[in-house]
Each structure stands twice: as structure tokens, then as C-alpha cells.
Amino acid sequence: MRKAKPKKRQVLPDPVFGDVKVTKFVNHLMYDGKKGIAFDIFYTALKIVEGKKQNEEQSALDLWKAALDNITPQVEVKSRRIGGATYQVPTEIRASRKESISMKNLILFARKRGGKTMADKLAAEIMDAFNSQGGAFKRKEDMHRMAEANRAFAHFRF
């Protein structure tokens, strides 16, 4: 890179839980700068999750964090061109990218789901991710399977 790396922006904690991770998730969820609406969707989804959950010792926020951990990939494949051939090289993912990928996948598959409101869809996807199923969990499994299949090219890592 020619220029210096840009500074990481500090994200403020959310107003209800005081958690930075929640604000990052809401920023991914937001469309057209409508942060208030995104917060409403997220908090409504957590209320729905609160009603659906079986075990009473975990809060909805803990359940959401566990769901994110379940769909967080550890490795990904990157294309690397060597001598005219392109190889899918498995590489480990840095922590900030892991978090970002898991949040984006959860939101992407929640948007694809059938359901009345976005809060309903998001709550259903959170429950599926917590139970190690659903689209976002499948995406993580596919990423790991792809990395495992291309493990022979791991020595091309950069």
C-alpha cells in the first residue's frame, strides 16, 4: 500500500445494553442511515428471541452472542495466482474480519428468510444460528469445508 493505513473508528456502545458489539451489528443492519429503525428492529428481534428461548438462565443478548460465535468462521480461502494457475489458498481470518463476516452473514440470511417483519426474520435466524443450523451456519461450514479441501495449497500462504 502506498498510503498509511486509515485509523480505526471508535464505535460508541448502544443505549440499552451498553455494548459496542451491538452497535456494530446495528450498523451492518442499517439501510440509508436509518439507525433508529435498525435499533428498533434489533431490539424487537431480541424480545422475540426472549419469548422463544427454552432455557431461562441465558438472556437474549447472551443467546445472540452465542449465535454469532456459532457462525463465526476461523479460516477462509483466498485466490492466489502462481505461475499462470489460480489456487484457492486457505488462510486464517483476523479477529475483526471474523466478527464482521459473522454479522453480515446473519443479516444476509435473515433478509433472505420468509417472514412478516425483519425483526421476525432476524429472531428466527438468531435462534437457528444458536442451534447450529440455518443459512448462516451452513455458510460457515461451507467455508471450512472449502479450506479443508484446499489444505494442500496452504504453503502458498502470503
Residue pairs with C-beta under 8 A, 6 or more apart in sequence:
11 20
11 23
11 24
11 27
12 20
12 23
13 19
13 20
13 22
13 23
14 20
14 22
14 23
14 26
14 39
15 39
16 22
16 43
17 61
19 61
21 65
21 68
21 99
22 42
22 61
24 99
24 100
24 103
25 42
25 103
25 106
25 107
26 35
26 38
26 39
26 42
27 35
27 38
28 100
28 103
28 104
28 107
29 38
29 41
29 42
29 107
29 122
30 37
30 38
31 37
31 38
40 119
41 117
41 118
41 119
41 122
42 119
42 122
44 117
44 119
44 123
45 118
45 119
45 120
45 122
45 123
45 126
46 60
46 61
46 64
46 123
47 60
48 119
48 120
48 123
49 60
49 63
49 64
49 123
49 126
49 127
50 59
50 60
52 123
52 127
53 60
53 63
53 127
58 66
63 126
63 130
64 126
66 130
67 106
67 126
67 127
67 129
67 130
68 99
68 102
68 103
68 106
68 129
69 102
70 129
70 130
70 132
70 137
70 140
71 102
71 105
71 106
71 129
71 136
71 137
71 139
71 140
72 98
72 99
72 101
72 102
72 140
73 93
73 98
73 101
73 102
73 140
73 143
73 144
74 92
74 93
74 98
74 144
75 90
75 91
75 92
75 93
75 143
75 144
75 147
76 90
76 91
76 93
76 101
76 143
76 147
77 88
77 89
77 90
77 91
77 143
77 146
77 147
77 150
78 88
78 89
78 91
79 86
79 87
79 88
79 89
80 86
80 87
80 88
80 89
80 153
80 156
80 158
81 87
82 156
87 150
87 153
87 156
88 146
88 150
88 153
89 150
89 153
89 154
89 156
89 157
89 158
90 146
90 147
90 148
90 150
90 151
90 153
90 154
90 157
91 157
93 101
102 136
102 140
105 135
105 136
105 139
105 140
106 122
106 125
106 126
106 129
106 136
107 122
108 135
108 136
109 125
109 134
109 135
109 136
109 139
110 118
110 121
110 122
110 124
110 125
110 126
111 118
111 121
112 135
113 121
113 124
113 125
113 135
114 121
115 121
115 124
125 134
125 135
125 136
128 134
128 135
128 136
128 137
129 136
129 137
